[in-house]
Structures are given as C-alpha cells and as structure tokens.
C-alpha cells in the first residue's frame, strides 16, 4: 500500500508541475501578445497621423516621409471610413465584403480627422501568435497522452508475460510433487484402508492438482461451458467452511432453480475463494459473516460477496485490483488482480467494489451475461 501511495503522490506532483508549466507558458504568451497589440496600435496611431498630414498637405508639405509611413504597413488590415461609414481606402485585406460593418463591429479605431476614421484589426502574425500557445499545448497534451498510453500498454503487456510465465512455471513445478503425493496416497490406502485421515489427504492432493490446473490455464483462453453457479458456490462454501474459523459464518443465497452461466468453473471457484479469503482476513480473527448472493437481473447474472469485515477506505477502492496492492502485512496483493483478469478478460464480465464502509464491511459484485441473452 505504501508503494501505491508513493506512486499516487508522484503522479499528483507531476500533474501539479504540468499545470504550473502550462500556467507560466500561457502567462508569458499572454504578456507577449499584449505587448505586440500595444506595438501595433502605436504603429496605427503613427499611420493615422501620417494620413491626417497627407489629407491636410499643401504645396509646401514634404510628403516623402508621410508616403513612406503609409506604404510601410504591409501586415495590419486597415480601412479608412467617412462619417457615414463609406469606405474611402483600405489595405492588406483580401475579403472586401461589407468592410464598413465588419471593421466597425470587430476592429479598433482611431480618428484621423473630423470627417475620417481609421479602423484596423490585428495582423495575421499576431492572430497566429495568439492561437499558437493553445495549439502547442494541445499538441503537447495529445503527444503526452499517447506516450503515457503507449507506456501503459507496453508495461501491461510486459506484466502479462510475467504473469503467464510465472503461472505456467508454477503449474509445471507443482506437477511432479503432486504426482508423487497421489502415488503415496494410493499406497497408504492399500496399507491402511481403515484410516479416516487418508481420504482427507486425498481430497487435499486433488485440491493441489486443481490449483496446478488453474495456474496452467493462466495466459491461455479457457473454454467456458454452461455451468450451474449454484453448484460452483456450494463447492466454494464447503471448501472455505472447513478451513475457516467457526467464528465466521459463510452462507449462500440462491434462487430455487439452477442459475446457468458460461464459465470455466475451476477458474471461477478461484475468484470466489479469493474474495472469501480476503473477507476472512478483513475480520482480523474476530467473528463475522460472509454472504454469497446469486441474483438474476434481466439479461445479467450477478454474484455479490458481502462481508462484515473492516471495510475499505474510499481512496483505496479503485486500487484494490491493482497488482501488488495490499493492506495486509503479509501477502503479494495478487488475488484480486487475478480475479479481475479471470472475470473481465476471460469471461467478459465485470467485477467491482459495490460499496464499502469502514467498520461495517464490503460488498464485491460480479456481473456476467446471462446465457442466451
């Protein structure tokens, strides 16, 4: 859990840093745009003054400098209007449709004389510069999102390879001692046919064989078959009841008829066992209750595992299915991650924490598509 919390803190700090960099970038760009807007207005004031001088010039006025100022504007769109809004002159404009209305509505203005007014808009370069930070940030955001997604996919694929390799190697390593144990049990049955403990040993060996079979199926697509979930839950309850303290009561609640789903029974028993074991651990050695509810809802079959344990903190509810996440002092934090993989990847179902309250308990819910729906 500490490792997960640390990763969460790092992510938060990275987000804060990204927001701060973005804010500074936008502020600097905004200041630059404001400075350029001020500079362009100053140029237009000089241009308006040049136009005023030009319109009031007589035979003694030197117009060389005035003409140079007027012709020097090659970027800023300008329109000269009279008091009635008629266009007297314009420059740096491609679309001349309805110039008077457009510039009076959207542009800035400077009066040249009592009879003329200069209207102007931002230059193309300034408009592009105004939009540039947002385009740059948008492209950077898309790039970062794609990069993070690619890293997550790559990391998940790598984790999946480790999962599959570890699972198959575990199944392989268990195979030899299980075969040996099965042989020894048969020998014991022949030598001590009346011993009541030997059948129990045989059941545990078969249990080990089933566990090895489950591990061998991780990474390969299991073939689901139509199975009674009532029977699956009965087997889980029987197994857990014998290996759980008498202080913990485990009960199943089913419809009167068999509820059929297309599943791999062996893997789904593993899911329910993991949920029940976590529920028992959440009771921390005290008394409690685990209820397994089998529900039919329209085209969905739902199984809810309800316990009276210590509950899950809200901030941890989204992390319980992450590999390595655990609130226990001992454990690998792989049980719920494996359960999610079995339910969602292998059976196209959904598993999640329906509700949890500290000191009151937790409800896990599994949803599967009903057969024929």
C-alpha positions as YAML, in Angstrom:
chain: A
units: angstrom
residues:
- id: 1
  name: UNK
  ca: [0.00, 0.00, 0.00]
- id: 2
  name: UNK
  ca: [2.87, 2.37, 0.80]
- id: 3
  name: UNK
  ca: [4.32, 1.77, -2.66]
- id: 4
  name: UNK
  ca: [0.93, 2.53, -4.28]
- id: 5
  name: UNK
  ca: [0.55, 5.69, -2.18]
- id: 6
  name: UNK
  ca: [4.01, 6.82, -3.22]
- id: 7
  name: UNK
  ca: [3.19, 6.28, -6.90]
- id: 8
  name: UNK
  ca: [-0.03, 8.27, -6.42]
- id: 9
  name: UNK
  ca: [1.91, 11.13, -4.80]
- id: 10
  name: UNK
  ca: [4.42, 11.17, -7.66]
- id: 11
  name: UNK
  ca: [1.56, 11.36, -10.17]
- id: 12
  name: UNK
  ca: [-0.03, 14.22, -8.23]
- id: 13
  name: UNK
  ca: [3.25, 16.17, -8.19]
- id: 14
  name: UNK
  ca: [3.73, 15.56, -11.91]
- id: 15
  name: UNK
  ca: [0.24, 16.88, -12.61]
- id: 16
  name: UNK
  ca: [0.90, 19.94, -10.40]
- id: 17
  name: UNK
  ca: [4.19, 20.57, -12.22]
- id: 18
  name: UNK
  ca: [2.48, 20.22, -15.62]
- id: 19
  name: UNK
  ca: [-0.26, 22.64, -14.58]
- id: 20
  name: UNK
  ca: [2.33, 25.13, -13.29]
- id: 21
  name: UNK
  ca: [4.36, 24.94, -16.50]
- id: 22
  name: UNK
  ca: [1.20, 25.38, -18.55]
- id: 23
  name: UNK
  ca: [0.11, 28.40, -16.49]
- id: 24
  name: UNK
  ca: [3.53, 30.07, -16.81]
- id: 25
  name: UNK
  ca: [3.62, 29.37, -20.56]
- id: 26
  name: UNK
  ca: [0.17, 30.87, -21.07]
- id: 27
  name: UNK
  ca: [1.04, 33.89, -18.92]
- id: 28
  name: UNK
  ca: [4.25, 34.59, -20.85]
- id: 29
  name: UNK
  ca: [2.43, 34.18, -24.18]
- id: 30
  name: UNK
  ca: [-0.36, 36.44, -22.99]
- id: 31
  name: UNK
  ca: [2.12, 39.16, -22.00]
- id: 32
  name: UNK
  ca: [3.90, 38.87, -25.34]
- id: 33
  name: UNK
  ca: [0.62, 39.18, -27.24]
- id: 34
  name: UNK
  ca: [-0.35, 42.24, -25.17]
- id: 35
  name: UNK
  ca: [3.00, 43.88, -25.93]
- id: 36
  name: UNK
  ca: [2.57, 43.21, -29.66]
- id: 37
  name: UNK
  ca: [-1.00, 44.53, -29.57]
- id: 38
  name: UNK
  ca: [0.28, 47.74, -27.96]
- id: 39
  name: UNK
  ca: [3.04, 47.98, -30.57]
- id: 40
  name: UNK
  ca: [0.57, 47.52, -33.44]
- id: 41
  name: UNK
  ca: [-1.75, 50.18, -32.04]
- id: 42
  name: UNK
  ca: [1.21, 52.57, -31.75]
- id: 43
  name: UNK
  ca: [2.02, 51.87, -35.43]
- id: 44
  name: UNK
  ca: [-1.61, 52.58, -36.34]
- id: 45
  name: UNK
  ca: [-1.55, 55.86, -34.43]
- id: 46
  name: UNK
  ca: [1.52, 56.87, -36.43]
- id: 47
  name: UNK
  ca: [-0.18, 55.68, -39.63]
- id: 48
  name: UNK
  ca: [-3.33, 57.69, -38.76]
- id: 49
  name: UNK
  ca: [-1.19, 60.78, -38.11]
- id: 50
  name: UNK
  ca: [0.50, 60.25, -41.48]
- id: 51
  name: UNK
  ca: [-2.91, 60.02, -43.16]
- id: 52
  name: UNK
  ca: [-4.01, 63.23, -41.42]
- id: 53
  name: UNK
  ca: [-0.92, 65.03, -42.64]
- id: 54
  name: UNK
  ca: [-1.45, 63.63, -46.13]
- id: 55
  name: UNK
  ca: [-5.08, 64.84, -46.31]
- id: 56
  name: UNK
  ca: [-4.17, 68.31, -44.98]
- id: 57
  name: UNK
  ca: [-0.99, 68.73, -47.04]
- id: 58
  name: UNK
  ca: [-0.39, 71.77, -49.25]
- id: 59
  name: UNK
  ca: [2.26, 72.52, -51.90]
- id: 60
  name: UNK
  ca: [4.89, 73.27, -49.21]
- id: 61
  name: UNK
  ca: [4.49, 69.96, -47.33]
- id: 62
  name: UNK
  ca: [7.20, 67.31, -47.77]
- id: 63
  name: UNK
  ca: [5.26, 64.10, -48.30]
- id: 64
  name: UNK
  ca: [8.19, 61.73, -48.78]
- id: 65
  name: UNK
  ca: [8.28, 60.64, -45.14]
- id: 66
  name: UNK
  ca: [4.45, 60.50, -44.95]
- id: 67
  name: UNK
  ca: [4.26, 58.29, -48.03]
- id: 68
  name: UNK
  ca: [6.96, 56.05, -46.58]
- id: 69
  name: UNK
  ca: [4.98, 55.58, -43.34]
- id: 70
  name: UNK
  ca: [1.72, 54.91, -45.18]
- id: 71
  name: UNK
  ca: [3.27, 52.42, -47.62]
- id: 72
  name: UNK
  ca: [5.26, 50.78, -44.81]
- id: 73
  name: UNK
  ca: [2.21, 48.98, -43.41]
- id: 74
  name: UNK
  ca: [2.21, 45.57, -45.11]
- id: 75
  name: UNK
  ca: [0.70, 43.42, -42.39]
- id: 76
  name: UNK
  ca: [-2.05, 45.20, -40.44]
- id: 77
  name: UNK
  ca: [-5.52, 45.25, -42.12]
- id: 78
  name: UNK
  ca: [-6.80, 48.87, -42.22]
- id: 79
  name: UNK
  ca: [-9.90, 50.63, -43.54]
- id: 80
  name: UNK
  ca: [-10.50, 54.39, -43.77]
- id: 81
  name: UNK
  ca: [-14.17, 55.36, -43.42]
- id: 82
  name: UNK
  ca: [-16.06, 58.62, -43.58]
- id: 83
  name: UNK
  ca: [-18.67, 59.65, -41.00]
- id: 84
  name: UNK
  ca: [-21.40, 57.84, -42.95]
- id: 85
  name: UNK
  ca: [-19.44, 54.61, -42.90]
- id: 86
  name: UNK
  ca: [-18.43, 54.68, -46.54]
- id: 87
  name: UNK
  ca: [-15.06, 53.09, -47.39]
- id: 88
  name: UNK
  ca: [-12.54, 55.66, -48.57]
- id: 89
  name: UNK
  ca: [-9.47, 53.43, -48.63]
- id: 90
  name: UNK
  ca: [-8.24, 50.02, -47.37]
- id: 91
  name: UNK
  ca: [-5.06, 47.99, -47.24]
- id: 92
  name: UNK
  ca: [-3.90, 44.39, -46.50]
- id: 93
  name: UNK
  ca: [-7.42, 42.98, -46.90]
- id: 94
  name: UNK
  ca: [-8.30, 40.04, -49.18]
- id: 95
  name: UNK
  ca: [-12.03, 39.75, -48.48]
- id: 96
  name: UNK
  ca: [-13.58, 43.18, -49.16]
- id: 97
  name: UNK
  ca: [-17.17, 42.12, -48.45]
- id: 98
  name: UNK
  ca: [-19.03, 44.58, -46.18]
- id: 99
  name: UNK
  ca: [-15.83, 46.21, -44.90]
- id: 100
  name: UNK
  ca: [-17.59, 49.01, -43.02]
- id: 101
  name: UNK
  ca: [-19.78, 46.76, -40.87]
- id: 102
  name: UNK
  ca: [-17.03, 44.21, -40.24]
- id: 103
  name: UNK
  ca: [-14.40, 46.66, -39.09]
- id: 104
  name: UNK
  ca: [-16.73, 48.86, -37.06]
- id: 105
  name: UNK
  ca: [-18.04, 45.77, -35.25]
- id: 106
  name: UNK
  ca: [-14.80, 43.83, -34.73]
- id: 107
  name: UNK
  ca: [-11.90, 46.23, -35.14]
- id: 108
  name: UNK
  ca: [-10.24, 49.02, -33.21]
- id: 109
  name: UNK
  ca: [-10.50, 52.64, -34.42]
- id: 110
  name: UNK
  ca: [-8.55, 55.92, -34.41]
- id: 111
  name: UNK
  ca: [-10.00, 59.20, -35.68]
- id: 112
  name: UNK
  ca: [-7.91, 60.79, -38.40]
- id: 113
  name: UNK
  ca: [-9.94, 63.97, -38.82]
- id: 114
  name: UNK
  ca: [-13.46, 65.22, -38.06]
- id: 115
  name: UNK
  ca: [-14.53, 63.55, -41.31]
- id: 116
  name: UNK
  ca: [-12.47, 60.33, -41.34]
- id: 117
  name: UNK
  ca: [-11.85, 57.39, -39.03]
- id: 118
  name: UNK
  ca: [-9.24, 54.65, -39.26]
- id: 119
  name: UNK
  ca: [-10.36, 51.10, -38.37]
- id: 120
  name: UNK
  ca: [-7.86, 48.25, -38.06]
- id: 121
  name: UNK
  ca: [-7.63, 44.62, -36.98]
- id: 122
  name: UNK
  ca: [-4.81, 42.50, -35.60]
- id: 123
  name: UNK
  ca: [-2.28, 41.36, -38.13]
- id: 124
  name: UNK
  ca: [-2.23, 37.77, -39.33]
- id: 125
  name: UNK
  ca: [1.02, 37.19, -37.46]
- id: 126
  name: UNK
  ca: [-0.47, 38.47, -34.19]
- id: 127
  name: UNK
  ca: [-3.60, 36.31, -34.59]
- id: 128
  name: UNK
  ca: [-1.45, 33.26, -35.19]
- id: 129
  name: UNK
  ca: [0.72, 34.10, -32.22]
- id: 130
  name: UNK
  ca: [-2.40, 34.45, -30.06]
- id: 131
  name: UNK
  ca: [-3.53, 30.95, -31.05]
- id: 132
  name: UNK
  ca: [-0.09, 29.35, -31.06]
- id: 133
  name: UNK
  ca: [0.22, 28.57, -27.30]
- id: 134
  name: UNK
  ca: [-3.12, 26.76, -27.32]
- id: 135
  name: UNK
  ca: [-2.24, 24.76, -30.40]
- id: 136
  name: UNK
  ca: [1.18, 23.94, -28.96]
- id: 137
  name: UNK
  ca: [-0.30, 22.91, -25.63]
- id: 138
  name: UNK
  ca: [-2.98, 20.85, -27.36]
- id: 139
  name: UNK
  ca: [-0.43, 19.02, -29.49]
- id: 140
  name: UNK
  ca: [1.83, 18.50, -26.46]
- id: 141
  name: UNK
  ca: [-1.11, 17.18, -24.45]
- id: 142
  name: UNK
  ca: [-2.08, 14.74, -27.20]
- id: 143
  name: UNK
  ca: [1.55, 13.63, -27.50]
- id: 144
  name: UNK
  ca: [1.85, 13.12, -23.73]
- id: 145
  name: UNK
  ca: [-1.43, 11.20, -23.55]
- id: 146
  name: UNK
  ca: [-0.40, 8.95, -26.45]
- id: 147
  name: UNK
  ca: [3.04, 8.42, -24.89]
- id: 148
  name: UNK
  ca: [1.55, 7.55, -21.49]
- id: 149
  name: UNK
  ca: [-0.97, 5.22, -23.12]
- id: 150
  name: UNK
  ca: [1.79, 3.51, -25.10]
- id: 151
  name: UNK
  ca: [3.88, 3.11, -21.95]
- id: 152
  name: UNK
  ca: [0.93, 1.70, -20.01]
- id: 153
  name: UNK
  ca: [0.11, -0.74, -22.81]
- id: 154
  name: UNK
  ca: [3.74, -1.77, -23.06]
- id: 155
  name: UNK
  ca: [4.00, -2.15, -19.30]
- id: 156
  name: UNK
  ca: [0.75, -4.13, -19.16]
- id: 157
  name: UNK
  ca: [1.93, -6.43, -21.96]
- id: 158
  name: UNK
  ca: [5.19, -6.97, -20.09]
- id: 159
  name: UNK
  ca: [3.31, -7.68, -16.86]
- id: 160
  name: UNK
  ca: [1.06, -10.11, -18.72]
- id: 161
  name: UNK
  ca: [4.10, -12.00, -20.00]
- id: 162
  name: UNK
  ca: [5.45, -12.20, -16.45]
- id: 163
  name: UNK
  ca: [2.05, -13.37, -15.18]
- id: 164
  name: UNK
  ca: [1.78, -16.08, -17.82]
- id: 165
  name: UNK
  ca: [5.36, -17.24, -17.42]
- id: 166
  name: UNK
  ca: [5.16, -17.34, -13.65]
- id: 167
  name: UNK
  ca: [1.81, -19.16, -13.71]
- id: 168
  name: UNK
  ca: [2.89, -21.83, -16.16]
- id: 169
  name: UNK
  ca: [6.19, -22.36, -14.38]
- id: 170
  name: UNK
  ca: [4.33, -22.72, -11.07]
- id: 171
  name: UNK
  ca: [1.98, -25.29, -12.61]
- id: 172
  name: UNK
  ca: [4.95, -27.16, -14.05]
- id: 173
  name: UNK
  ca: [6.84, -27.17, -10.75]
- id: 174
  name: UNK
  ca: [3.78, -28.37, -8.84]
- id: 175
  name: UNK
  ca: [3.15, -31.21, -11.26]
- id: 176
  name: UNK
  ca: [5.95, -33.54, -10.09]
- id: 177
  name: UNK
  ca: [5.36, -33.39, -6.31]
- id: 178
  name: UNK
  ca: [1.59, -33.68, -6.82]
- id: 179
  name: UNK
  ca: [2.02, -36.83, -8.90]
- id: 180
  name: UNK
  ca: [4.28, -38.22, -6.20]
- id: 181
  name: UNK
  ca: [1.76, -37.37, -3.46]
- id: 182
  name: UNK
  ca: [-1.04, -39.03, -5.41]
- id: 183
  name: UNK
  ca: [1.02, -42.22, -5.65]
- id: 184
  name: UNK
  ca: [1.82, -42.15, -1.94]
- id: 185
  name: UNK
  ca: [-1.84, -41.67, -1.06]
- id: 186
  name: UNK
  ca: [-2.71, -44.78, -3.07]
- id: 187
  name: UNK
  ca: [-0.02, -46.72, -1.21]
- id: 188
  name: UNK
  ca: [-1.41, -45.51, 2.13]
- id: 189
  name: UNK
  ca: [-4.92, -46.53, 1.12]
- id: 190
  name: UNK
  ca: [-3.72, -50.07, 0.47]
- id: 191
  name: UNK
  ca: [-1.76, -50.31, 3.71]
- id: 192
  name: UNK
  ca: [-4.23, -48.50, 5.97]
- id: 193
  name: UNK
  ca: [-7.66, -48.93, 4.39]
- id: 194
  name: UNK
  ca: [-9.46, -48.08, 7.63]
- id: 195
  name: UNK
  ca: [-7.63, -44.84, 8.34]
- id: 196
  name: UNK
  ca: [-10.11, -41.93, 8.22]
- id: 197
  name: UNK
  ca: [-7.41, -39.33, 7.56]
- id: 198
  name: UNK
  ca: [-6.29, -40.76, 4.24]
- id: 199
  name: UNK
  ca: [-9.46, -39.74, 2.32]
- id: 200
  name: UNK
  ca: [-8.97, -36.19, 3.63]
- id: 201
  name: UNK
  ca: [-5.37, -36.29, 2.43]
- id: 202
  name: UNK
  ca: [-6.63, -37.47, -0.94]
- id: 203
  name: UNK
  ca: [-9.01, -34.51, -1.13]
- id: 204
  name: UNK
  ca: [-6.17, -32.08, -0.40]
- id: 205
  name: UNK
  ca: [-3.98, -33.67, -3.06]
- id: 206
  name: UNK
  ca: [-6.81, -33.32, -5.57]
- id: 207
  name: UNK
  ca: [-7.13, -29.76, -4.42]
- id: 208
  name: UNK
  ca: [-3.46, -29.17, -5.21]
- id: 209
  name: UNK
  ca: [-3.99, -30.78, -8.60]
- id: 210
  name: UNK
  ca: [-6.88, -28.37, -9.29]
- id: 211
  name: UNK
  ca: [-4.71, -25.41, -8.24]
- id: 212
  name: UNK
  ca: [-1.96, -26.50, -10.63]
- id: 213
  name: UNK
  ca: [-4.58, -26.81, -13.36]
- id: 214
  name: UNK
  ca: [-5.73, -23.26, -12.69]
- id: 215
  name: UNK
  ca: [-2.21, -21.91, -12.94]
- id: 216
  name: UNK
  ca: [-1.69, -23.75, -16.22]
- id: 217
  name: UNK
  ca: [-4.74, -22.03, -17.71]
- id: 218
  name: UNK
  ca: [-3.48, -18.51, -16.99]
- id: 219
  name: UNK
  ca: [-2.43, -16.96, -20.30]
- id: 220
  name: UNK
  ca: [-4.44, -19.39, -22.43]
- id: 221
  name: UNK
  ca: [-8.04, -18.75, -23.35]
- id: 222
  name: UNK
  ca: [-10.17, -21.10, -21.21]
- id: 223
  name: UNK
  ca: [-13.15, -22.74, -22.85]
- id: 224
  name: UNK
  ca: [-16.32, -21.70, -20.98]
- id: 225
  name: UNK
  ca: [-19.17, -24.17, -20.70]
- id: 226
  name: UNK
  ca: [-22.69, -23.83, -19.37]
- id: 227
  name: UNK
  ca: [-22.37, -24.36, -15.62]
- id: 228
  name: UNK
  ca: [-24.65, -24.08, -12.62]
- id: 229
  name: UNK
  ca: [-23.38, -21.20, -10.49]
- id: 230
  name: UNK
  ca: [-25.34, -22.67, -7.56]
- id: 231
  name: UNK
  ca: [-23.07, -25.72, -7.62]
- id: 232
  name: UNK
  ca: [-19.92, -23.63, -8.01]
- id: 233
  name: UNK
  ca: [-20.79, -21.52, -4.98]
- id: 234
  name: UNK
  ca: [-21.74, -24.62, -2.97]
- id: 235
  name: UNK
  ca: [-18.29, -26.09, -3.58]
- id: 236
  name: UNK
  ca: [-16.61, -22.81, -2.57]
- id: 237
  name: UNK
  ca: [-18.67, -22.58, 0.63]
- id: 238
  name: UNK
  ca: [-17.92, -26.21, 1.52]
- id: 239
  name: UNK
  ca: [-14.20, -25.71, 0.95]
- id: 240
  name: UNK
  ca: [-13.99, -22.42, 2.84]
- id: 241
  name: UNK
  ca: [-16.18, -23.57, 5.71]
- id: 242
  name: UNK
  ca: [-13.75, -26.38, 6.61]
- id: 243
  name: UNK
  ca: [-10.74, -24.04, 6.53]
- id: 244
  name: UNK
  ca: [-12.20, -21.01, 8.27]
- id: 245
  name: UNK
  ca: [-12.67, -20.24, 11.94]
- id: 246
  name: UNK
  ca: [-16.03, -21.22, 13.40]
- id: 247
  name: UNK
  ca: [-16.42, -17.56, 14.34]
- id: 248
  name: UNK
  ca: [-17.06, -16.77, 10.67]
- id: 249
  name: UNK
  ca: [-20.34, -17.94, 9.13]
- id: 250
  name: UNK
  ca: [-20.44, -18.42, 5.34]
- id: 251
  name: UNK
  ca: [-23.88, -18.65, 3.75]
- id: 252
  name: UNK
  ca: [-25.18, -18.86, 0.19]
- id: 253
  name: UNK
  ca: [-28.43, -17.35, -1.05]
- id: 254
  name: UNK
  ca: [-29.67, -18.70, -4.40]
- id: 255
  name: UNK
  ca: [-32.88, -18.92, -6.44]
- id: 256
  name: UNK
  ca: [-34.76, -22.24, -6.22]
- id: 257
  name: UNK
  ca: [-33.72, -23.17, -9.76]
- id: 258
  name: UNK
  ca: [-30.19, -23.58, -11.18]
- id: 259
  name: UNK
  ca: [-28.65, -20.34, -12.49]
- id: 260
  name: UNK
  ca: [-26.66, -21.20, -15.60]
- id: 261
  name: UNK
  ca: [-23.72, -19.18, -16.95]
- id: 262
  name: UNK
  ca: [-21.00, -19.87, -19.49]
- id: 263
  name: UNK
  ca: [-17.86, -20.03, -17.34]
- id: 264
  name: UNK
  ca: [-14.78, -22.05, -16.59]
- id: 265
  name: UNK
  ca: [-15.84, -23.48, -13.23]
- id: 266
  name: UNK
  ca: [-12.32, -24.12, -11.94]
- id: 267
  name: UNK
  ca: [-11.20, -20.52, -12.52]
- id: 268
  name: UNK
  ca: [-14.41, -19.04, -11.14]
- id: 269
  name: UNK
  ca: [-14.08, -21.08, -7.94]
- id: 270
  name: UNK
  ca: [-10.68, -19.45, -7.61]
- id: 271
  name: UNK
  ca: [-12.28, -16.00, -7.90]
- id: 272
  name: UNK
  ca: [-14.86, -16.70, -5.18]
- id: 273
  name: UNK
  ca: [-12.25, -18.29, -2.92]
- id: 274
  name: UNK
  ca: [-10.04, -15.20, -3.21]
- id: 275
  name: UNK
  ca: [-12.96, -12.93, -2.33]
- id: 276
  name: UNK
  ca: [-13.91, -15.11, 0.65]
- id: 277
  name: UNK
  ca: [-10.31, -15.33, 1.90]
- id: 278
  name: UNK
  ca: [-9.98, -11.55, 1.71]
- id: 279
  name: UNK
  ca: [-13.26, -11.22, 3.61]
- id: 280
  name: UNK
  ca: [-12.00, -13.56, 6.34]
- id: 281
  name: UNK
  ca: [-8.72, -11.62, 6.58]
- id: 282
  name: UNK
  ca: [-10.72, -8.37, 6.87]
- id: 283
  name: UNK
  ca: [-12.32, -9.74, 10.06]
- id: 284
  name: UNK
  ca: [-8.84, -9.96, 11.61]
- id: 285
  name: UNK
  ca: [-9.55, -13.08, 13.63]
- id: 286
  name: UNK
  ca: [-12.86, -11.87, 15.01]
- id: 287
  name: UNK
  ca: [-16.37, -13.10, 14.40]
- id: 288
  name: UNK
  ca: [-18.26, -12.16, 11.28]
- id: 289
  name: UNK
  ca: [-20.35, -13.25, 8.36]
- id: 290
  name: UNK
  ca: [-19.91, -13.77, 4.62]
- id: 291
  name: UNK
  ca: [-22.99, -13.93, 2.40]
- id: 292
  name: UNK
  ca: [-22.87, -15.00, -1.24]
- id: 293
  name: UNK
  ca: [-25.90, -13.76, -3.16]
- id: 294
  name: UNK
  ca: [-26.76, -15.16, -6.59]
- id: 295
  name: UNK
  ca: [-29.07, -12.77, -8.43]
- id: 296
  name: UNK
  ca: [-30.81, -12.75, -11.83]
- id: 297
  name: UNK
  ca: [-31.42, -9.27, -13.23]
- id: 298
  name: UNK
  ca: [-32.88, -9.07, -16.76]
- id: 299
  name: UNK
  ca: [-30.03, -10.18, -19.04]
- id: 300
  name: UNK
  ca: [-27.42, -10.11, -16.26]
- id: 301
  name: UNK
  ca: [-26.37, -12.63, -13.64]
- id: 302
  name: UNK
  ca: [-24.88, -11.02, -10.56]
- id: 303
  name: UNK
  ca: [-22.97, -12.51, -7.66]
- id: 304
  name: UNK
  ca: [-22.42, -10.37, -4.61]
- id: 305
  name: UNK
  ca: [-19.96, -11.30, -1.87]
- id: 306
  name: UNK
  ca: [-20.92, -9.39, 1.27]
- id: 307
  name: UNK
  ca: [-18.77, -9.44, 4.41]
- id: 308
  name: UNK
  ca: [-18.81, -7.76, 7.80]
- id: 309
  name: UNK
  ca: [-15.09, -7.02, 7.88]
- id: 310
  name: UNK
  ca: [-13.20, -3.80, 8.49]
- id: 311
  name: UNK
  ca: [-14.13, -2.25, 5.13]
- id: 312
  name: UNK
  ca: [-12.04, -0.44, 2.52]
- id: 313
  name: UNK
  ca: [-11.02, 3.21, 2.52]
- id: 314
  name: UNK
  ca: [-12.58, 5.23, -0.30]
- id: 315
  name: UNK
  ca: [-9.21, 6.21, -1.71]
- id: 316
  name: UNK
  ca: [-8.20, 2.53, -1.86]
- id: 317
  name: UNK
  ca: [-11.40, 1.26, -3.52]
- id: 318
  name: UNK
  ca: [-10.03, 1.96, -7.02]
- id: 319
  name: UNK
  ca: [-6.67, 0.38, -6.24]
- id: 320
  name: UNK
  ca: [-7.72, -2.97, -4.77]
- id: 321
  name: UNK
  ca: [-7.49, -4.67, -8.19]
- id: 322
  name: UNK
  ca: [-4.00, -3.36, -8.94]
- id: 323
  name: UNK
  ca: [-1.22, -5.97, -8.89]
- id: 324
  name: UNK
  ca: [0.81, -5.58, -5.71]
- id: 325
  name: UNK
  ca: [-1.78, -3.56, -3.79]
- id: 326
  name: UNK
  ca: [-2.49, -4.93, -0.31]
- id: 327
  name: UNK
  ca: [-3.49, -3.61, 3.09]
- id: 328
  name: UNK
  ca: [-2.22, -6.74, 4.85]
- id: 329
  name: UNK
  ca: [1.20, -7.05, 6.45]
- id: 330
  name: UNK
  ca: [1.73, -10.32, 4.62]
- id: 331
  name: UNK
  ca: [0.72, -11.10, 1.09]
- id: 332
  name: UNK
  ca: [1.58, -10.32, -2.51]
- id: 333
  name: UNK
  ca: [-1.54, -8.35, -3.39]
- id: 334
  name: UNK
  ca: [-2.24, -10.50, -6.46]
- id: 335
  name: UNK
  ca: [-5.52, -12.24, -5.53]
- id: 336
  name: UNK
  ca: [-7.95, -9.52, -6.58]
- id: 337
  name: UNK
  ca: [-5.86, -8.61, -9.63]
- id: 338
  name: UNK
  ca: [-6.06, -12.23, -10.75]
- id: 339
  name: UNK
  ca: [-9.80, -12.31, -10.01]
- id: 340
  name: UNK
  ca: [-10.32, -9.24, -12.21]
- id: 341
  name: UNK
  ca: [-8.34, -10.84, -15.02]
- id: 342
  name: UNK
  ca: [-10.39, -14.04, -14.85]
- id: 343
  name: UNK
  ca: [-13.75, -12.24, -14.73]
- id: 344
  name: UNK
  ca: [-13.15, -9.44, -17.24]
- id: 345
  name: UNK
  ca: [-10.57, -10.75, -19.70]
- id: 346
  name: UNK
  ca: [-11.52, -14.43, -19.78]
- id: 347
  name: UNK
  ca: [-15.29, -14.17, -19.25]
- id: 348
  name: UNK
  ca: [-16.12, -10.63, -20.50]
- id: 349
  name: UNK
  ca: [-17.77, -9.85, -17.18]
- id: 350
  name: UNK
  ca: [-17.33, -7.07, -14.66]
- id: 351
  name: UNK
  ca: [-16.09, -7.07, -11.06]
- id: 352
  name: UNK
  ca: [-16.02, -4.06, -8.76]
- id: 353
  name: UNK
  ca: [-16.46, -2.82, -5.21]
- id: 354
  name: UNK
  ca: [-20.17, -2.11, -5.00]
- id: 355
  name: UNK
  ca: [-19.99, -0.50, -1.56]
- id: 356
  name: UNK
  ca: [-17.77, -0.43, 1.50]
- id: 357
  name: UNK
  ca: [-17.90, 1.26, 4.85]
- id: 358
  name: UNK
  ca: [-15.11, 1.32, 7.41]
- id: 359
  name: UNK
  ca: [-16.01, -0.87, 10.37]
- id: 360
  name: UNK
  ca: [-19.13, -2.22, 8.65]
- id: 361
  name: UNK
  ca: [-17.94, -4.36, 5.74]
- id: 362
  name: UNK
  ca: [-17.59, -4.57, 1.97]
- id: 363
  name: UNK
  ca: [-19.63, -5.81, -0.97]
- id: 364
  name: UNK
  ca: [-17.91, -7.08, -4.11]
- id: 365
  name: UNK
  ca: [-20.12, -7.55, -7.15]
- id: 366
  name: UNK
  ca: [-19.53, -9.71, -10.22]
- id: 367
  name: UNK
  ca: [-21.72, -9.32, -13.30]
- id: 368
  name: UNK
  ca: [-21.97, -11.86, -16.13]
- id: 369
  name: UNK
  ca: [-24.08, -12.01, -19.23]
- id: 370
  name: UNK
  ca: [-26.96, -14.47, -18.90]
- id: 371
  name: UNK
  ca: [-26.96, -17.48, -21.23]
- id: 372
  name: UNK
  ca: [-28.95, -16.83, -24.38]
- id: 373
  name: UNK
  ca: [-29.14, -13.06, -23.78]
...
